Amino acid sequence: MGLHYRRSLASRVAVLTTIAVGLSVAFVAAAAFWTVRMQMQQTLDESLLARAEGAARSNALTQASAQQIPSWALGAADVRIVFVTAGGRYFSADRGPTLRLAKPELDVAQGGAESSIRTVTADEIRYRVVAVPSGSGTALVLAQSLEPNDRTLAKLGLVLLVFGLAGVAGAAFAGWVVARNGLRPVRRLTHATEEIARTEQLEPIDVEGSDEIARLASAFNAMLLALSTSRDRQRQLVVDAGHELRTPLTSLRTNVDLLRQANERGGLAPSSRAELLEDVRFQIEELTNLIVDLVELARDEPMPVALECVDLAEITDRAVTRVRRRAPALRFVVHTEPWWLTGESGALERAITNLLDNAAKWSPPGGTVSVELGAGRLLVNDEGHGIADEDLPHVFDRFYRSKESRTMPGSGLGLSIVRQVVERHGGSVSAGNNEAGGAAIWLRLPGSPDQADAADRATTEAVPTSR
């Protein structure tokens, strides 16, 4: 089996074709040989039986045999003539090999059978022997050698063998040619994939026709497109992460240098030192958020989570409190109603925090961010310039950043994490623009306003943790 699969596909097709044709030729040859053999034997039997019955009705043959006239003198040179009596005696006019006549012929002489036909061997010569009644208590036996039939069958077998082998050889050659020509698209696809693997140039492959090979090439092109898109996103992620990391790292290094120089000169005033440390804390928090975003989206396997019955209103209040500290120049208007569900408290808080961070980033200084939660629907409005129509389909895509956001802090990962968490909890998230022209992002999560009802539902529903 291992050797078979180490061969090329074209050679395997040629070998299988040869085997199939060889078996077919062998079957047809065997059937033809058997048919001809049976037909020749049947013809011989019918001829011998007719001649024996005709001779038995003629007294001339009996008288000639009694006078010891050989069969060739009677014009029957191709047969031997033997008479068998009911007493078991037999006599022949010729001097050929002694035929071993037995019970079938004796039964005919004794009247126990109308005739008999069988094959006997004498001196390594096979004879076809027929016996018919010839008078009272006597049977006429005609025996004809099977050598002519055997020679004919031998020639026929040789012809079938030669032409069969020629047919198998022709089939092998035709199978090889067909396999080579039929597998040319496969070889072309193989060479193209090997070239892509060698050069890492994810260029699509030319597709010809509409057969299975063309479908395979189309599927391979789709895979190349997905790989190219993934690679581009990875490169963009590296560029974005480098850009986002460079700014807070530079600020951190500058602030640390200032603290070191100030300490060498006797220190800073308490207010300046507190302001500088607050700036350091802010930069560290921005670095932490970026790293958390990257780790959250880079996980291929679900992490173990603790599911619990949580109040979305409480989670929202905690997220608002956190974002207020980050954006003290904004006004937050919050209205929440209890909404209980079973899920991951930390992940939900992270998602809502990302929504609020996005609204805070786009709101102008002194602007208002409104947060409304009711009946499992959380709506976040800001007073920014809204979301462009061409950006709406991509708001929740990974690594996507609009033209306006590329000069602002952020990695383009926050909203994709929002969608990931919400869908993991069986909900949905959407984006649009509000009446004031700012962005409006809302999410829906299944649950209940009653804690007991939500706890009961938790026994029959499970929050999926896979991505």
C-alpha positions in Angstrom: 0.0 0.0 0.0 2.8 2.4 0.8 4.6 1.7 -2.5 1.3 2.2 -4.3 0.8 5.7 -2.9 4.5 6.6 -3.5 3.8 6.3 -7.2 2.6 9.3 -9.2 -1.1 9.8 -9.8 -0.7 9.3 -13.6 1.1 6.0 -13.1 -1.6 4.8 -10.6 -4.3 5.7 -13.1 -2.5 3.9 -15.9 -1.9 0.8 -13.7 -5.6 0.7 -12.5 -6.7 1.1 -16.2 -4.4 -1.7 -17.2 -5.7 -4.0 -14.5 -9.3 -3.2 -15.3 -8.8 -3.8 -19.0 -6.8 -6.9 -18.3 -9.5 -8.4 -16.2 -12.1 -7.5 -18.8 -10.1 -9.1 -21.6 -9.4 -12.2 -19.6 -13.1 -12.6 -18.8 -14.1 -12.1 -22.4 -11.4 -14.5 -23.7 -12.4 -17.2 -21.2 -16.0 -16.8 -22.1 -15.2 -17.0 -25.9 -13.0 -20.0 -25.4 -15.5 -21.8 -23.3 -18.3 -21.0 -25.8 -16.4 -22.2 -28.8 -15.3 -25.4 -27.0 -18.9 -26.2 -26.0 -20.2 -25.4 -29.4 -17.6 -27.6 -31.1 -18.3 -30.5 -28.7 -22.0 -30.2 -29.2 -21.6 -30.2 -33.0 -19.4 -33.2 -32.8 -21.9 -35.1 -30.6 -24.8 -34.3 -32.8 -22.8 -35.5 -35.9 -21.6 -38.7 -34.2 -25.1 -39.5 -32.9 -26.7 -38.9 -36.3 -24.1 -41.0 -38.1 -24.4 -43.8 -35.5 -28.2 -44.0 -35.7 -28.0 -44.0 -39.5 -25.4 -46.7 -39.6 -27.3 -48.8 -37.1 -30.4 -48.8 -39.4 -28.2 -50.2 -42.2 -27.3 -53.9 -42.3 -24.3 -53.2 -44.6 -22.2 -51.9 -41.7 -22.9 -55.0 -39.6 -22.0 -57.3 -42.5 -18.9 -55.4 -43.3 -17.7 -55.6 -39.7 -18.4 -59.3 -39.6 -16.1 -59.6 -42.6 -13.4 -57.6 -40.8 -13.5 -54.7 -43.3 -11.8 -51.7 -41.6 -13.7 -48.4 -41.2 -11.5 -46.4 -43.6 -12.6 -48.8 -46.4 -16.2 -47.8 -45.7 -15.5 -44.1 -46.1 -15.4 -43.5 -42.3 -11.7 -42.8 -41.9 -12.3 -40.2 -39.2 -14.1 -42.6 -36.8 -13.6 -46.0 -35.3 -16.4 -48.6 -35.4 -16.8 -51.0 -32.5 -19.6 -53.5 -31.8 -20.5 -54.4 -28.2 -22.6 -57.4 -27.3 -24.9 -57.8 -24.4 -22.5 -60.4 -23.0 -19.7 -57.8 -22.7 -17.8 -58.8 -25.9 -16.7 -56.2 -28.4 -14.9 -56.3 -31.7 -13.6 -53.8 -34.1 -12.5 -54.0 -37.7 -9.6 -51.6 -37.3 -6.3 -52.1 -35.4 -6.3 -48.8 -33.5 -5.7 -48.4 -29.8 -8.0 -50.4 -27.6 -10.9 -48.4 -26.4 -11.8 -48.9 -22.8 -15.5 -49.4 -23.2 -17.5 -49.8 -20.0 -20.9 -49.8 -18.4 -22.5 -47.0 -20.5 -21.9 -48.9 -23.8 -22.9 -52.2 -22.2 -26.2 -50.7 -21.0 -27.0 -49.7 -24.5 -26.3 -53.2 -25.8 -28.4 -54.7 -23.1 -31.3 -52.4 -23.8 -31.0 -50.4 -20.6 -30.3 -47.1 -22.3 -31.2 -45.6 -25.7 -27.7 -44.1 -26.3 -24.6 -42.9 -24.5 -22.1 -40.2 -25.2 -18.8 -39.7 -23.3 -15.1 -39.1 -23.7 -12.6 -41.9 -23.2 -8.8 -41.9 -23.5 -6.7 -44.6 -25.4 -2.9 -44.3 -25.7 -3.1 -40.7 -24.6 -5.6 -39.9 -27.4 -8.9 -38.6 -26.4 -12.0 -39.9 -28.2 -15.6 -38.9 -28.2 -17.6 -42.1 -28.0 -21.3 -42.5 -28.9 -23.2 -45.8 -28.5 -26.6 -46.7 -30.1 -28.6 -50.0 -30.3 -27.8 -52.1 -33.4 -30.0 -55.2 -33.5 -30.9 -57.5 -30.7 -28.3 -57.6 -27.9 -25.7 -55.4 -29.8 -24.6 -51.8 -29.6 -22.9 -49.9 -32.3 -20.1 -47.6 -31.0 -18.6 -44.8 -33.0 -15.5 -43.1 -31.6 -13.9 -40.0 -33.1 -10.6 -38.5 -32.1 -10.7 -35.1 -30.4 -7.2 -34.1 -31.7 -8.6 -31.8 -34.4 -10.8 -30.1 -31.9 -7.9 -29.8 -29.5 -5.7 -28.3 -32.1 -8.3 -25.8 -33.1 -8.9 -24.8 -29.5 -5.1 -24.5 -28.9 -4.8 -22.1 -31.9 -7.9 -20.2 -30.7 -6.3 -19.9 -27.2 -3.1 -18.7 -28.6 -4.8 -16.1 -30.7 -6.9 -14.9 -27.7 -3.8 -14.7 -25.6 -1.8 -12.7 -28.1 -4.6 -10.3 -28.9 -5.5 -10.0 -25.2 -1.9 -9.1 -24.3 -1.8 -6.6 -27.2 -5.1 -5.1 -25.9 -3.8 -4.8 -22.4 -0.6 -3.2 -23.6 -2.6 -0.8 -25.7 -4.9 0.0 -22.7 -1.8 0.6 -20.5 -0.4 3.1 -23.1 -3.8 4.7 -23.6 -4.3 5.0 -19.9 -0.9 6.6 -19.4 -1.7 9.1 -22.2 -5.1 9.9 -20.9 -3.8 10.2 -17.4 -1.0 12.5 -18.5 -3.4 14.8 -20.5 -6.2 14.6 -18.0 -4.0 15.4 -15.1 -2.3 18.4 -16.7 -4.5 20.9 -14.8 -3.6 19.1 -11.6 0.1 19.4 -12.4 -0.4 23.1 -13.3 -2.2 23.6 -10.0 0.6 21.7 -8.1 3.3 23.8 -9.7 1.4 27.0 -8.9 1.0 26.0 -5.3 4.7 25.0 -5.0 5.7 28.4 -6.5 3.4 30.2 -4.0 4.9 28.2 -1.1 8.4 29.0 -2.3 8.0 32.7 -3.0 5.1 33.5 -0.6 3.5 35.6 -3.3 -0.2 35.0 -2.7 -1.2 35.6 -6.3 -4.4 33.9 -7.5 -4.2 31.0 -9.9 -5.7 31.1 -13.4 -9.0 29.1 -13.5 -9.9 27.3 -16.8 -13.1 25.5 -17.4 -15.8 24.5 -14.9 -14.9 20.9 -13.9 -13.7 19.6 -10.5 -10.2 20.9 -11.1 -11.5 24.4 -11.8 -13.6 24.2 -8.6 -10.5 23.2 -6.7 -8.5 26.1 -8.2 -11.4 28.5 -7.3 -11.4 27.2 -3.7 -7.6 27.5 -3.6 -7.9 31.1 -4.8 -10.5 31.8 -2.1 -8.1 30.4 0.5 -5.3 32.6 -1.0 -7.5 35.6 -0.7 -8.3 34.8 3.0 -4.6 34.2 3.7 -3.7 37.5 2.0 -6.4 39.3 3.9 -5.2 37.8 7.2 -1.6 38.6 6.4 -2.5 42.2 5.6 -4.5 42.5 8.8 -1.5 41.1 10.8 0.8 43.6 9.1 -1.6 46.4 9.8 -1.9 45.2 13.4 1.8 45.3 13.8 1.9 48.8 12.3 -1.0 50.0 14.5 0.4 48.4 17.6 3.8 49.9 16.9 2.3 53.3 16.4 0.1 53.1 19.5 2.9 51.7 21.7 5.4 54.3 20.5 3.5 57.3 21.8 2.8 56.2 25.4 6.3 54.6 25.6 7.9 57.9 24.5 5.8 59.8 27.0 6.7 57.4 29.8 10.4 57.7 29.0 10.1 61.5 28.9 8.3 61.6 32.2 10.7 59.2 33.9 13.6 61.3 32.6 12.0 64.4 34.0 11.5 62.8 37.4 15.1 61.6 37.5 16.4 65.0 36.5 14.1 66.7 39.0 15.3 64.4 41.8 18.9 65.3 40.9 18.1 69.0 41.2 16.2 68.7 44.5 12.8 67.5 43.4 9.5 68.9 42.0 6.8 70.8 43.7 4.1 68.4 45.0 1.5 69.6 42.5 3.9 69.2 39.5 5.0 65.8 40.8 1.4 64.7 41.2 0.5 65.9 37.7 3.5 64.1 36.3 2.7 60.9 38.1 -0.9 61.1 36.9 0.3 61.4 33.3 2.5 58.3 33.9 -0.5 56.5 35.2 -2.6 57.5 32.2 0.1 56.2 29.8 0.5 53.0 31.6 -3.3 52.5 31.6 -3.4 53.2 27.8 -0.6 50.6 27.3 -2.5 48.1 29.4 -5.7 48.6 27.5 -3.9 48.1 24.2 -2.3 44.9 25.4 -5.6 43.6 26.7 -7.2 44.3 23.4 -4.5 42.4 21.5 -4.6 39.4 23.9 -8.4 39.3 23.9 -8.6 39.1 20.1 -5.5 36.8 19.6 -6.9 34.0 21.7 -7.7 31.0 19.5 -9.1 28.8 22.3 -11.8 29.7 24.8 -10.6 30.5 28.3 -12.2 29.0 31.3 -14.9 31.4 32.6 -17.2 31.6 35.6 -20.8 32.1 34.6 -23.0 33.8 37.0 -26.3 35.7 37.2 -25.4 39.3 36.8 -27.2 42.6 36.6 -26.3 44.5 33.3 -27.4 47.8 35.0 -24.8 47.4 37.7 -22.1 46.4 35.2 -23.0 49.5 33.1 -22.7 51.8 36.2 -19.2 50.4 37.0 -18.1 51.0 33.4 -19.5 54.5 33.4 -17.6 55.3 36.6 -14.4 54.0 35.1 -14.7 56.0 31.9 -15.7 59.2 33.8 -12.3 59.1 35.5 -10.6 58.9 32.1 -12.7 61.7 30.5 -13.4 64.2 33.2 -14.2 66.9 30.6 -17.4 65.1 29.4 -20.8 64.9 30.9 -22.4 61.4 31.2 -26.2 61.0 31.4 -27.1 57.6 32.5 -30.5 55.9 32.8 -30.6 52.2 33.5 -33.2 49.6 34.5 -32.4 46.2 36.0 -31.7 43.5 33.4 -30.4 40.1 34.7 -28.7 37.5 32.6 -26.2 34.7 32.9 -22.8 35.5 31.6 -19.2 36.7 32.2 -19.2 39.8 34.4 -15.7 40.8 33.5 -16.2 40.3 29.7 -19.4 42.3 29.7 -17.9 45.2 31.7 -15.0 45.2 29.3 -17.3 45.4 26.3 -19.4 48.2 27.7 -16.3 50.1 28.7 -15.1 49.9 25.1 -18.4 51.3 23.9 -18.1 54.2 26.4 -14.4 54.8 25.5 -15.3 55.0 21.9 -18.0 57.6 22.6 -15.7 59.6 24.8 -13.0 59.6 22.2 -15.3 61.1 19.6 -17.2 63.5 21.8 -15.9 67.1 21.8 -14.7 68.7 25.1 -17.8 69.6 27.2 -19.9 67.2 25.2 -22.5 64.7 26.6 -22.5 61.0 26.4 -25.9 59.4 27.0 -26.3 55.8 28.2 -29.7 54.2 28.3 -30.5 50.6 29.4 -34.0 49.1 29.2 -35.5 45.7 28.3 -32.0 44.3 27.5 -31.2 47.1 25.1 -28.2 49.3 25.9 -27.9 52.5 23.8 -24.8 54.7 23.8 -25.0 58.1 22.1 -22.2 60.7 21.6 -22.0 64.2 20.2 -19.3 63.6 17.7 -19.6 63.9 13.9 -21.1 60.4 13.5 -20.2 57.5 11.4 -19.7 57.8 7.6 -21.8 55.6 5.4 -18.8 53.8 4.0 -17.6 53.0 7.5 -20.9 51.6 8.9 -20.4 48.1 7.5 -16.9 47.8 9.0 -17.4 49.4 12.4 -17.1 46.1 14.3 -14.4 44.6 12.0 -11.1 43.7 13.5 -8.3 46.1 13.0 -10.6 48.5 11.0 -10.0 52.2 11.5 -11.7 55.0 9.6 -9.6 57.7 7.9 -10.4 60.2 10.7 -9.4 57.8 13.5 -6.0 56.9 12.2 -4.5 60.1 13.7 -6.2 59.5 17.1 -5.3 57.1 20.0 -6.7 53.6 19.6 -5.9 50.3 17.8 -9.2 49.7 16.0 -9.9 46.6 18.2 -12.3 47.9 20.9 -15.5 47.6 19.0 -14.6 44.2 17.5 -14.2 43.0 21.1 -17.7 44.4 21.9 -19.2 42.3 19.1 -17.3 39.2 20.1 -18.5 39.4 23.7 -22.1 40.2 22.8 -22.4 37.4 20.3 -20.8 35.0 22.8 -23.7 35.8 25.1 -26.3 35.2 22.4 -26.9 38.9 21.7 -26.4 41.4 18.8 -24.8 44.8 18.3 -25.5 47.5 15.7 -24.2 51.0 14.9 -25.7 54.1 13.3 -26.1 57.8 13.8 -28.4 59.7 16.2 -30.6 62.7 15.5 -28.0 65.1 16.8 -25.5 63.8 14.2 -23.3 61.8 16.6 -22.7 58.1 16.6 -25.3 55.7 18.2 -24.2 52.2 19.1 -26.6 49.8 20.8 -26.6 46.2 21.8 -29.2 43.6 22.8 -28.7 40.8 25.3 -31.2 38.1 26.2 -32.2 38.1 29.9 -35.0 39.1 32.2 -35.8 42.1 34.4 -36.4 39.7 37.3 -33.4 38.0 38.9 -35.3 34.8 39.8 -36.6 34.4 36.3 -33.0 34.9 34.9 -31.7 32.3 37.3 -34.3 29.9 36.1 -33.4 30.4 32.5 -29.7 29.9 33.4 -30.5 26.3 34.2 -31.7 25.6 30.6 -29.5 27.9 28.6 -25.7 28.0 28.4 -23.5 30.9 27.3 -21.2 29.6 24.5 -17.6 30.2 25.2 -16.1 29.3 21.9 -15.2 31.7 19.2 
